[in-house]
Structures are given as C-alpha cells and as structure tokens.
C-alpha cells in the first residue's frame, strides 16, 4: 500500500500567501471606507434633476443671431421647490433656476454677467450671496434674546451651529456658478432672491447682461416671470 506524502509549503511561499491575504484585507477596508463615505456624504450633496436645453422651458429668450438661449424656472411649485430640503419660501427667499444654452461655436464668458430681479414696483434685487442666505435662515435663539447683562459664573461651552451643515451645503451647491459655457453646452444653477415674503407680481422680470463671446458683449436678456398662457417651448 502506497502512502501519500504531504508536501509542506516552504517559508517563502508561506510569507507570500500571508502578504497576499493582508493586501486583500487592506484593499477591502479601503473600498469599504470609500463606499461608506460616498453613502454618508453623497446624500448631503444637492442633486437637482439635469437641466434640459434652455429652449425647452416656458420662460426663455433666444437670440438667434448670437445662438444663445437663456431660460428661468421659478421654484414656486411643489415639483420645482421639492428639489430642496429647505423651504426657502418660508424664509422670504425666492429660488429661481437659471439655464444658459450655448448653440454657437464660441465660449460664453460670464465673469461680468449681471443679473437683476426687477419687481412689479420697479425695485431691483441682486441675487442673494451666501452670507445673505445664511442670515435669512438663522433665527435668534432664546438665549440670544435674553438679558445681555446676565453672565453665568461658569463656562457654557461652544455654541451650536444655528443651522445644519447639510443646509449650508445645499445652498452652496445649488447656486449658479459664473463658469464659461463651452460651445454646444448648457450650464444651470439656482439664484436666490430676498423678496421679503412678497410673491412675484405681474410685471416682474429678470434682466441678464454682461455675457461675452471673446471681446463682444451679447445683447441683454429680459425674461418675464409671468408664465405664458400657452407656452410654446422650442427644441434645440
């Protein structure tokens, strides 16, 4: 009867196997951390639906000779305002989505772009800055409303952030960026206007100027905030 001889792995093979197993474990840990990070922070990032060509929106203006279309989409319905976690309207802020489509062969430069919300009473409002939005969202706490002369005899620790980091991240991520619009591309983002609880009345409109292609400045855009009775969106 023949006996079977078991071959023991040598020391080099053993070390190689140990190193391989350790490497696999480390790789799994790195992948797990990356996935967890994506899950944790991916949910916090503002993620609106992709913008279509500006000509497909009801409120738009097209300059055929300049091959540029700009559209606005007021966030005044459950669908349009539902992309946000914060009810900005409840704080007197009016979000408007701005969509710029460049159908030309030159790049649109937005460095000097000026945007004005002109109310029905002819008041002119600039888009709110990060600081403006922050001040609107922050509400004084009961402690801050108390007697300023009263001082506690012991430290109370660091004050808690008045609004969550997720809220700050949302309006930071949502705002329109004045980055160049490359040929045959569409850029979009949100503008926030401090309307102080005053809803847009008939006659309100958005005026956009200062867009350039090279050294040439485009003619200004003037888009009413009133939705047409029978909108006829155009396609690209």
DRENNULUM-548512 format. One record per residue (C-alpha): y, x, z; residue in one letter. Coordinates in steps of 0.2 Angstrom, whole numbers, plus 5000, padded with zeros to 4 digits. Layout:
YXZA;...
//
This chain:
500050005000X;501750074995X;503150075007X;504950045001X;506150175006X;507950115011X;509250225004X;510750245017X;512450255009X;513250425011X;514850445021X;515950445005X;515350284999X;515550205017X;517350265018X;517750195000X;517050025005X;518050025021X;519650075012X;519249934999X;519049805012X;520549855021X;521549845005X;520949675001X;521349615018X;523149685017X;523349604999X;522849435006X;524049455020X;525449495009X;525049354997X;524949235012X;526649285019X;527449265001X;526649084999X;527249035017X;529049105013X;529049004997X;528548845006X;529748865020X;531248915010X;530848834994X;531148665002X;532848705008X;533548754992X;534448624982X;533448574967X;534348444956X;533548374940X;533848484925X;535348444915X;535248374898X;536448414884X;538248354889X;538248234874X;536948134881X;537948074896X;539047924896X;540648014902X;540848154890X;542148234877X;541648334862X;542748454852X;541848464836X;542848594829X;542548704844X;540748654846X;540948614864X;540448464874X;540848434892X;540148284902X;540448224920X;539248124931X;539948044946X;538748044961X;539147864965X;537447784963X;535847794973X;535047894959X;536348014957X;536848034975X;535048044980X;534848224974X;535748274990X;535048265008X;536848245015X;537848085012X;539448175007X;540248005003X;540147965022X;541248115025X;542548075012X;541848194999X;541548134981X;540248244972X;540348254953X;539148344942X;539948444928X;538948484912X;539548604899X;538648624882X;539048764870X;538448724852X;539448874845X;538949054842X;540249124854X;540149134873X;541149024883X;542149114897X;542549014912X;543449144923X;545149054921X;544448874920X;545548754929X;544848584935X;545948444942X;545448274948X;546948154944X;546847994954X;547547824948X;549147864958X;549348024948X;548848134963X;548048304958X;546548364968X;545648534966X;543848554969X;543448574987X;543048754992X;541548805004X;542748805018X;543448635014X;541748565013X;541248645030X;542748575038X;542448405032X;540648405038X;540948475055X;541348345069X;542048395086X;540848395100X;541148315116X;541348475125X;542748525112X;543648355116X;543648395135X;545048465146X;545348635139X;545948695156X;544248665164X;543248835164X;541448845171X;541148985183X;539549045173X;539249085155X;538648935144X;537849045131X;538149045112X;538748885104X;537548795092X;538048795074X;538948625071X;537948595055X;536248645050X;535948805039X;535048685027X;536648585024X;537648745021X;536348805009X;536348635000X;538248634996X;538248824992X;536848804980X;537548644972X;539248704967X;539648734949X;539748924945X;541048994933X;539749104924X;539849124905X;539048984894X;538049084881X;537849014863X;536748854862X;536548844881X;537048714894X;537748754911X;537948624925X;538348614943X;539248504956X;541148484961X;541648404977X;543248324979X;544048274995X;544648094991X;544848045010X;543747885008X;544747824993X;543547774979X;544047814961X;545147684954X;545347634936X;546447764928X;545647914937X;545148064926X;544548244926X;545548374917X;544748534912X;545748684904X;545748874903X;544048894894X;544049034882X;542949104867X;543549284866X;545449284867X;545549104860X;545848964873X;545048794869X;546048634869X;545948544886X;544648414890X;545248244898X;543748134904X;544047964912X;542947924927X;542847744921X;541147714913X;541247634896X;540647454894X;539447504880X;539147694882X;538547774866X;537847944871X;537648074857X;536248194855X;536348374851X;
//
